[in-house]
Amino acid sequence: MVEATVLERHRAVTRYLRGESATAICQSLGHSREWLYKWVKRQASGDSRWAEERPRRPHRSPSRLAPTIETTIAATRRSLAQRHLFCGAQAIAWELTALGVAAPSVRTIGRVLDRHDLVARQRGGYVAKGVPYPALRPERPGEVHQTDFVGPCYLRGPRRFYSLHSVDLATGRCGVQRVVNRSSQPTLDALWAIWWRLGIPEHQQVDNEMVFYGSRAHPRGMGPLIRLCLASAVEPWFIPPAEPWRNGVIEKFNDIWQQLGPLRTTLRSVAAVDHANRAFEDRHNAHYRYSKLGGRTPNAALAASAVRLRFPDRAAAPTHPLPRPETGRYHLIRFVRHDGRIDIFGEAFRVPTEAVYTYVRATVDVARQQLTIRLDGRVIDEHRYLLR
């Protein structure tokens, strides 16, 4: 078919050069005059292969990135990774802008990373099941901290330690503190040290570690963290048992700490752990950029807010056991199953039938000695709750 087409072009141009009219030639072949003149012009160019098709792709594409830009993107990605910072397409775009380079779109950067095999594949995040959850939604720095333990971790030897982490949800600022174990006084010391650097929050959200709430044998005794928080005008919040994704921000931060923090190197002493933790904390707060912050770092987000944080009035944490608080509130989020009961640190309470298969918020008011159950923000039940 290709050879026949080439032969047809040769014959048409030959007939034209012999003096036959263009109209007659085109009518006999079923082509337009423009078609004929195109091949006459090609023949006159002197190219011996003038009758063959030429590639239709343009010689240059205005939208194609210059090789220097692709090289810069790849180099920036490697530089961010070597500094243990976020190194995805969005982070690279922010870094290029900060360096004064006109950054292409995030999608274009992603394609460049893919071509250079620089994409780190990650699993998808948690997808909500559709049941409304009474989550805290902070609007300003110092409003909500999420806190969690990581560990046990090991020094060379081996020697075991844990790491207590907190993140301010509004700014992404983090606090990282080593603890010997998860007993009462080390936990109080670590949380107090984090408050000393991060500020005291209005709400402290944690999971159901026993050191946080006390003991299932004494569910109304108010454990170390509850007492420290209430004495500091902080309201503790306990997420549902076995639902770590409700502390999603700190869980994600824990992953970052494990991938990019002190555990990347061999640690031989607790002093080395403390030094590495502080270096990671400073690097994270000063250099890590987050989409939720519009590409700003946690420190920049705090500065832009102009919020004045509240800090402890002394460096040393209070000593365990702390006095029983007389005022304050603490909250538990619980999922109500088919039996219509919720667990308050080992003590069961029945709730109205309308709350079955929903999340409720149980609030303990220390001054009033009362337990209040709320569904979608409205009170559905109350119990006398004598604290011991």
C-alpha positions in Angstrom: 0.0 0.0 0.0 2.9 2.4 0.9 4.7 1.5 -2.4 1.5 2.1 -4.4 1.1 5.5 -2.8 4.7 6.6 -3.5 4.3 5.4 -7.1 1.1 7.4 -7.4 2.9 10.6 -6.3 5.7 10.0 -8.8 3.2 9.5 -11.6 1.2 12.6 -10.7 4.3 14.9 -10.5 5.6 13.4 -13.8 2.3 14.2 -15.6 2.4 17.7 -14.2 6.0 18.3 -15.3 5.1 17.1 -18.8 2.5 19.9 -19.1 -0.8 18.2 -18.2 -3.2 20.4 -16.3 -3.4 20.2 -12.5 -7.2 19.9 -12.8 -7.1 16.9 -15.1 -4.5 15.1 -13.0 -6.4 15.7 -9.7 -9.8 14.6 -11.2 -8.3 11.4 -12.5 -6.6 10.5 -9.1 -9.3 11.8 -6.8 -7.0 14.3 -5.0 -7.1 18.0 -4.4 -4.9 20.6 -6.1 -3.2 21.3 -2.8 -2.2 17.6 -2.6 -0.6 17.8 -6.1 1.2 21.1 -5.4 2.6 19.7 -2.1 4.3 16.9 -3.9 5.5 19.1 -6.8 7.2 21.3 -4.2 8.7 18.3 -2.5 10.1 17.0 -5.8 11.7 20.4 -6.5 13.6 20.3 -3.2 16.0 17.9 -4.6 15.5 15.2 -1.9 15.7 11.8 -3.5 13.1 10.4 -1.1 10.7 13.3 -1.6 7.7 11.0 -2.3 7.9 9.2 1.1 5.9 10.3 4.2 7.8 12.3 6.8 7.1 12.1 10.6 4.4 14.5 11.6 5.7 15.0 15.1 7.0 18.6 15.7 10.7 19.1 16.0 10.3 20.8 19.4 7.5 20.8 21.9 6.9 24.1 23.8 5.5 22.2 26.8 8.5 19.8 27.1 10.7 20.5 30.1 14.3 21.6 29.4 16.8 18.9 30.4 18.3 21.3 32.9 14.9 21.5 34.8 14.6 17.7 34.9 18.1 17.5 36.3 17.3 20.1 38.9 14.1 18.3 40.0 16.0 15.0 40.4 18.9 16.7 42.2 16.4 18.5 44.5 14.6 15.3 45.3 17.9 13.6 46.3 19.0 16.6 48.3 15.7 16.5 50.3 16.0 12.8 50.9 19.6 13.1 52.1 18.6 15.7 54.6 15.8 13.4 55.8 13.0 15.8 54.7 9.8 15.3 52.8 10.8 14.6 49.2 7.5 14.1 47.3 6.4 16.2 44.2 4.8 18.9 46.3 7.8 19.2 48.6 10.1 19.6 45.6 7.8 22.3 44.1 8.0 24.2 47.4 11.8 23.8 47.6 12.3 25.0 44.0 10.2 28.1 44.7 12.2 28.8 47.8 15.4 28.5 45.7 14.0 31.0 43.2 13.5 28.5 40.5 10.3 28.6 38.4 8.7 25.3 39.4 6.6 23.3 36.9 3.2 21.9 38.1 3.2 19.2 40.8 1.9 16.6 38.2 4.8 17.4 35.9 7.3 17.0 38.7 5.6 13.7 39.5 6.1 12.5 36.0 9.8 13.5 36.0 10.3 11.6 39.3 8.6 8.6 37.7 10.8 8.8 34.6 13.9 8.9 36.8 12.6 6.1 39.0 12.6 8.3 42.1 9.0 7.6 43.3 8.6 6.0 46.7 5.3 4.0 46.5 3.1 4.3 49.6 0.0 2.5 50.7 -3.3 4.3 50.8 -4.6 6.0 53.9 -7.5 5.1 56.1 -10.9 5.5 54.5 -13.7 6.5 56.8 -16.6 4.1 57.1 -19.3 6.7 57.2 -20.2 6.7 61.0 -19.9 10.3 62.3 -17.0 10.7 64.7 -16.8 13.5 67.3 -13.3 14.6 66.4 -11.5 17.6 67.8 -11.0 20.2 65.0 -8.4 22.7 66.1 -8.3 26.2 64.6 -5.3 27.7 66.4 -1.9 26.7 67.8 -1.9 25.2 71.2 -5.5 24.0 71.0 -5.0 20.3 70.6 -2.0 18.0 71.0 -2.0 14.3 70.0 0.4 12.2 72.1 1.7 8.6 71.8 4.5 6.3 72.7 6.8 4.5 70.3 8.8 1.5 71.4 10.4 -0.4 72.7 13.5 0.8 70.8 17.0 -0.6 71.5 20.4 0.8 71.9 23.4 -1.3 71.0 24.0 -3.6 73.9 21.0 -4.1 74.0 19.4 -1.4 76.2 15.7 -0.6 75.8 14.0 2.7 75.8 10.7 4.3 74.6 10.0 7.6 72.9 7.1 9.9 73.8 5.8 12.1 70.9 3.4 15.0 70.7 2.2 17.0 67.7 0.3 20.3 67.7 -2.5 19.6 65.3 -2.8 23.3 64.1 0.8 23.8 63.2 2.4 20.4 63.0 5.0 21.3 65.5 6.4 18.2 67.3 7.9 17.3 70.6 10.1 14.2 71.0 11.3 12.9 74.4 13.0 9.7 75.4 11.6 7.8 78.3 13.2 4.8 80.2 9.9 3.1 80.5 6.1 3.8 80.5 5.7 4.1 84.2 4.2 7.1 85.9 7.0 9.5 86.8 9.0 9.0 83.5 5.9 9.7 81.5 5.1 12.8 83.5 8.7 14.0 83.1 8.6 13.4 79.4 5.2 15.1 78.8 6.3 18.1 80.9 9.5 18.4 79.0 7.5 18.4 75.7 5.2 21.1 77.1 8.3 23.1 78.1 9.3 23.3 74.4 5.9 23.0 72.6 3.6 24.8 75.0 0.7 23.6 77.1 -2.3 22.6 75.1 -6.0 23.2 75.8 -6.8 19.5 74.9 -4.4 16.5 75.2 -5.6 13.6 73.0 -4.2 10.1 73.8 -5.0 6.5 73.5 -5.9 4.1 76.3 -2.4 3.3 77.7 -2.8 2.4 81.4 -0.3 5.1 82.5 -2.5 7.7 80.9 -5.7 6.9 82.7 -4.6 4.9 85.8 -5.9 1.4 86.4 -8.9 -0.7 85.4 -9.0 -1.9 89.0 -9.6 1.8 90.1 -11.4 3.3 87.0 -12.3 6.5 88.9 -8.9 7.1 90.5 -7.7 9.5 87.7 -4.3 8.3 86.6 -1.0 10.3 86.3 -1.8 12.0 82.9 -5.3 12.9 83.9 -4.1 14.5 87.2 -1.2 16.4 85.5 -3.5 17.7 82.8 -6.3 18.8 85.1 -3.8 20.5 87.4 -2.5 22.4 84.4 -6.0 23.4 83.0 -5.8 20.9 80.2 -8.7 18.6 79.2 -7.5 15.0 78.3 -9.3 13.2 75.5 -9.2 9.4 75.1 -9.8 7.8 71.7 -11.8 4.6 71.3 -9.8 1.4 72.2 -8.3 -0.5 69.3 -8.8 2.5 66.9 -5.3 4.0 66.6 -6.3 5.8 63.4 -8.3 8.2 65.5 -4.9 9.5 66.6 -3.9 9.7 62.9 -1.6 12.7 63.0 0.6 11.3 65.7 0.5 7.9 64.2 1.8 9.3 60.9 4.4 11.3 62.7 5.6 8.1 64.4 6.1 6.6 61.0 8.2 9.6 59.9 10.2 9.5 63.1 11.0 5.8 62.6 11.9 6.3 58.9 13.9 9.6 59.2 14.7 10.0 62.8 17.3 8.6 65.2 16.6 4.9 64.4 18.3 5.3 61.1 21.7 5.1 62.8 23.2 2.8 65.4 22.8 4.5 68.9 25.2 3.5 71.6 24.1 5.7 74.6 21.1 7.5 76.0 22.9 10.8 75.5 23.2 9.9 71.7 19.4 9.2 71.7 18.6 12.6 73.3 20.9 14.5 71.0 19.5 12.8 67.9 15.9 13.3 69.1 16.4 17.0 69.6 18.1 17.4 66.3 15.2 15.6 64.6 12.7 17.8 66.4 14.5 21.0 65.4 14.9 19.9 61.8 11.2 18.8 61.5 9.8 22.0 63.0 12.1 24.3 61.0 12.3 22.6 57.6 9.4 20.1 57.0 6.7 21.5 54.8 3.1 20.4 54.9 0.2 20.8 52.4 -2.3 21.4 55.2 -0.1 24.5 56.1 0.0 25.8 52.6 3.6 24.6 52.1 4.8 26.3 55.3 7.0 24.7 57.9 5.5 24.2 61.5 7.6 27.1 62.9 6.5 29.4 60.1 2.8 28.4 60.7 3.1 29.3 64.4 4.8 32.6 63.6 2.1 33.5 61.1 -0.7 32.8 63.6 0.6 35.3 66.1 -0.8 33.1 68.9 0.9 33.3 72.3 1.3 29.9 73.8 1.2 28.9 77.4 4.2 27.3 79.0 5.0 25.6 82.3 6.2 27.9 85.1 9.1 25.7 86.1 11.4 23.2 84.4 10.9 20.2 86.7 7.7 18.2 86.4 5.4 17.6 89.4 6.2 14.5 91.4 4.0 11.4 91.3 1.5 10.8 92.9 -0.1 14.2 92.2 -3.0 15.5 94.4 -6.5 14.6 93.4 -7.9 17.4 91.2 -11.0 19.2 92.4 -12.0 20.8 89.1 -11.7 20.1 85.3 -13.1 17.7 82.8 -11.8 14.7 80.8 -13.5 13.0 77.8 -13.7 9.5 76.4 -14.9 8.7 72.8 -16.5 5.3 72.7 -18.3 3.2 70.1 -21.6 1.7 71.3 -22.0 -1.8 70.1 -25.2 -4.0 70.1 -25.3 -4.5 73.9 -25.7 -0.7 74.4 -22.8 -0.4 76.8 -19.6 1.7 76.9 -16.4 1.0 78.8 -15.1 3.8 81.0 -11.6 2.5 82.0 -13.0 -1.0 83.0 -16.4 0.1 84.2 -19.5 -0.5 82.0 -22.3 2.0 81.6 -25.5 1.4 79.6 -26.5 4.2 77.2 -29.9 4.8 75.4 -30.8 2.6 72.5 -30.6 5.5 70.0 -26.8 5.4 70.5 -26.3 1.8 69.4 -23.7 1.6 66.6 -22.6 5.2 67.0 -19.8 7.1 68.6 -20.6 9.0 71.8 -18.6 11.3 74.0 -18.5 10.6 77.7 -17.4 13.6 79.8 -16.4 13.4 83.4 -16.9 16.7 85.3 -14.7 16.5 88.4 -16.2 19.4 90.3 -19.8 18.1 89.7 -18.9 14.4 90.1 -20.9 13.7 87.0 -20.6 11.6 83.9 -22.4 13.0 80.8 -23.0 11.1 77.6 -23.4 13.1 74.4 -24.4 12.0 70.9 -23.9 14.5 68.1 -23.3 17.2 70.7 -26.5 16.7 72.6 -26.8 15.2 76.0 -28.6 11.8 76.0 -27.7 10.5 79.5 -26.2 11.5 82.8 -24.8 9.5 85.7 -23.7 10.3 89.2 -19.9 9.7 89.1 -18.1 9.8 92.5 -14.4 10.0 92.0 -12.0 8.3 94.4 
